[in-house]
Structures are given as structure tokens and as C-alpha cells.
Amino acid sequence: MLDALTAAGVERGYGIELVGDTCWKIYAQWGRLPRAMALVRTRDPAKRMRFSVDAFLRFPFNRPGYRYEDVPEPAGRALNMVRCPVADYLGVHGASDLTVGSWCNLDFQLAHMWGGSLERHGSIAGGAPLCDFRFRAGTLEPAETGELAK
């Protein structure tokens, strides 16, 4: 998609933004099911966040492609992703900027949809040795938006 946009004269940065917006439409659909199930299971925001993240670690971010290490986090769910096939694939093709802009950045909006926030200081696609995910539950009700925050 990015190749088609840039071939049509769209500036690369804006093309990445458009790809990210398109990816969010799919990602948001994936995120709604764990959110709905978590809302039915418990009223505890931290348990809801853990349930939602754990659901994504079963699919689509499951082994063998993705590998992660658990990190204790009482207010939500934390992990260090040590292997990401999306970062690997697009990095080999010289498109790490596309990975960050259309894949990695969606995690922040997903955390908001699930009623919390994400803190991450680095990503594999951005050149860090791992992605340090720190999902934290908040007092926010899960977001109803389907739009990617700008």
C-alpha cells in the first residue's frame, strides 16, 4: 500500500500515516472482542487490562513468531517483546519507519480503547533491543472511538 501511495506521488510520511489509519480500522476490530469479554468478566480495571493484553498474546501476537518475557505489573500488564516478525520483515525491506508508524504506534490507541494507557520507551523496529510494553489500567472507561488518535 505504501509503495502504491508513494508511486502516486504521496509523500512517504503522509503515506505511512494513511497506512497506519487503515491498519487501525482492522486493529480496532481485533481489540473490541477482548474489551467486551473483559468488561463482562470483571469490574477491576487492572484485571480487564491483563485479560485484554493476554487475549492479544494468544492471537495475533502469539508464538512462534512473537516472543516475549513477562514483567510484573500490578496495575495492568507488562512484557518485553524480544522478537517481532513484523519488525523483522519490514526491517529487512528497509521499512522500519513503516513498522513504527503503521503497527507499533497502534498499541497506544489500543491501550486507550481498553481503558488505560501504554508506556513504551523503545521498540525493535525503532532500533531498541526489545519493545518494553507497560500497559496500565486507568480510571478511564474503555474508549468507544474507532479512529486513530493523531
ChimeraX attribute file (.defattr): number of C-alpha atoms within 10 A of each C-alpha:
attribute: neighborCount
match mode: 1-to-1
recipient: residues
	/A:1	11
	/A:2	19
	/A:3	12
	/A:4	10
	/A:5	16
	/A:6	15
	/A:7	11
	/A:8	9
	/A:9	10
	/A:10	15
	/A:11	12
	/A:12	16
	/A:13	14
	/A:14	13
	/A:15	21
	/A:16	23
	/A:17	17
	/A:18	18
	/A:19	18
	/A:20	22
	/A:21	20
	/A:22	15
	/A:23	15
	/A:24	24
	/A:25	13
	/A:26	11
	/A:27	18
	/A:28	19
	/A:29	11
	/A:30	15
	/A:31	19
	/A:32	18
	/A:33	13
	/A:34	20
	/A:35	23
	/A:36	14
	/A:37	14
	/A:38	21
	/A:39	20
	/A:40	10
	/A:41	12
	/A:42	12
	/A:43	10
	/A:44	12
	/A:45	23
	/A:46	22
	/A:47	19
	/A:48	27
	/A:49	27
	/A:50	21
	/A:51	22
	/A:52	25
	/A:53	24
	/A:54	15
	/A:55	19
	/A:56	14
	/A:57	15
	/A:58	10
	/A:59	11
	/A:60	11
	/A:61	18
	/A:62	15
	/A:63	13
	/A:64	9
	/A:65	11
	/A:66	15
	/A:67	16
	/A:68	19
	/A:69	10
	/A:70	11
	/A:71	13
	/A:72	10
	/A:73	14
	/A:74	12
	/A:75	17
	/A:76	23
	/A:77	24
	/A:78	22
	/A:79	19
	/A:80	18
	/A:81	19
	/A:82	16
	/A:83	18
	/A:84	21
	/A:85	13
	/A:86	18
	/A:87	23
	/A:88	15
	/A:89	14
	/A:90	16
	/A:91	18
	/A:92	10
	/A:93	9
	/A:94	10
	/A:95	16
	/A:96	20
	/A:97	18
	/A:98	22
	/A:99	23
	/A:100	20
	/A:101	21
	/A:102	20
	/A:103	19
	/A:104	19
	/A:105	17
	/A:106	19
	/A:107	18
	/A:108	18
	/A:109	23
	/A:110	27
	/A:111	24
	/A:112	22
	/A:113	21
	/A:114	31
	/A:115	22
	/A:116	25
	/A:117	21
	/A:118	20
	/A:119	14
	/A:120	16
	/A:121	12
	/A:122	14
	/A:123	22
	/A:124	22
	/A:125	25
	/A:126	18
	/A:127	12
	/A:128	12
	/A:129	14
	/A:130	19
	/A:131	22
	/A:132	22
	/A:133	22
	/A:134	21
	/A:135	27
	/A:136	23
	/A:137	26
	/A:138	18
	/A:139	10
	/A:140	13
	/A:141	14
	/A:142	21
	/A:143	15
	/A:144	12
	/A:145	11
	/A:146	16
	/A:147	12
	/A:148	18
	/A:149	12
	/A:150	6
